[in-house]
């Protein structure tokens, strides 16, 4: 059993009167890809927001439970402190700065990251190697990129901070199958370079191919969790989440 780099325990999160998560416990193993599956409104984005400390930007809050990253407790920390600890989120819908250039979007990813200029240049070189299009388009406005390229930019921006754990919210959403497959390859590559990944996906088939462990959220609780290959083989998961009759 691989040690968990992130431990979520009995987590509860609310948006005012709306309970989005109730007693959610998840382990994210060190060095692996972990998938979080579930239908609309199941609480997947909320889980990522709780981890990245961004609940209050959405009018919500973590109201019970704990999140621990290595030895550090993340619950109660600011988003900047969580980035500095090595946990960086790529939000749903990319959220690139459309009027800024690609290069400036990437530079924005350095805010709050540790390390000096040398480290920043190394990060940029790594991002350009993973996504050559971001070097080609460095001086274009981000808003002119295609959806897939914007997803690459959002991932590149997150990688500038050299995360130990990357949180990805629906990276394949709205992308053509070929582009989704390219993004999947890149997630595999990022993981192979040593970054743990927590991946939220509606596309369960894609997520289960990438992940070694997975959990399924249903109305704010964990319905099933375990080995991704076993989940992919389970009749119930196939019927309910993979659309197999
Ligand atoms: P989706 O794939 O549709 O984004 P999800 O699994 O990510 O779904 P969440 O977005 O985490 O689900 O939503 C969980 C619950 O919290 C839902 O009932 C949703 O309506 C509610 N919720 C989410 N964001 C907010 C918000 N900003 N204000 C109020 N309620 C919210």
Boltz pocket constraint, residues with backbone or C-beta under 6 A from the ligand:
constraints:
  - pocket:
      binder: B
      contacts: [[A, 15], [A, 18], [A, 19], [A, 20], [A, 38], [A, 39], [A, 40], [A, 41], [A, 42], [A, 43], [A, 44], [A, 45], [A, 46], [A, 47], [A, 58], [A, 59], [A, 60], [A, 202]]
      max_distance: 6.0
